[in-house]
């Protein structure tokens, strides 16, 4: 949470939102690259690693779905 607060304080170009149907953590960077966070199957609160997706066809497909969920998502409060 500290990183999130510091990011919001440092720049205005970062937006964060939450959606109850999205259960995985991921980052869409500059609408070109996707990072999927993989959780440890034995300890769901612990990250295991990330998958970097930069194959343009797959990113475009996922970006379309992302856009739909993003528009429905709720902005994360500034004081999170």
C-alpha positions in Angstrom: 0.0 0.0 0.0 2.9 2.3 0.6 4.0 2.0 -3.0 0.5 2.9 -4.2 0.4 6.0 -2.0 3.8 7.1 -3.1 2.9 6.6 -6.8 -0.2 8.7 -6.4 1.8 11.5 -4.7 4.6 11.5 -7.3 2.5 11.6 -10.5 -1.0 12.2 -11.8 -0.7 9.8 -14.7 -1.4 6.6 -12.7 -4.9 5.4 -12.2 -5.9 2.5 -10.0 -9.3 0.8 -9.9 -10.9 -2.2 -8.4 -13.6 -4.5 -9.8 -15.2 -7.4 -7.8 -15.1 -9.8 -10.7 -11.4 -9.4 -11.4 -9.5 -11.8 -9.1 -6.0 -11.6 -10.6 -3.5 -8.8 -10.3 -2.1 -7.4 -13.5 -0.6 -4.3 -15.0 -1.3 -3.0 -18.5 1.7 -0.7 -19.3 1.2 1.9 -22.0 -1.4 -0.3 -23.6 1.3 -2.4 -25.1 2.6 -4.8 -22.4 0.8 -6.9 -19.9 2.2 -8.2 -16.6 0.2 -11.0 -14.9 1.0 -11.7 -11.3 0.9 -15.4 -10.3 0.1 -16.3 -6.7 1.7 -19.1 -4.8 -0.8 -22.0 -5.0 0.1 -23.0 -1.4 -0.1 -19.5 0.0 -2.5 -17.3 -1.9 -1.4 -14.2 -0.1 2.2 -14.7 -1.4 3.3 -13.9 -4.9 5.1 -16.5 -6.9 6.1 -14.5 -10.0 5.0 -12.6 -13.0 4.3 -13.4 -16.6 5.3 -10.7 -19.1 3.1 -10.7 -22.2 4.2 -8.6 -25.1 2.7 -10.6 -28.0 0.7 -7.9 -29.7 -2.3 -10.1 -30.7 -2.8 -11.4 -27.2 -2.3 -8.0 -25.6 -4.9 -6.5 -28.0 -7.4 -9.2 -27.2 -6.8 -8.8 -23.4 -6.9 -5.0 -23.7 -10.4 -5.2 -25.1 -11.6 -7.2 -22.1 -9.6 -4.9 -19.8 -11.3 -1.8 -21.2 -14.8 -3.2 -20.5 -13.9 -4.1 -16.9 -12.0 -0.8 -16.4 -15.0 1.3 -17.3 -17.1 -0.7 -14.8 -14.5 -0.6 -12.1 -14.5 1.7 -9.1 -11.6 4.2 -8.5 -9.4 3.2 -5.6 -9.8 5.8 -2.9 -6.9 8.3 -2.7 -6.4 7.5 1.0 -6.2 3.7 0.5 
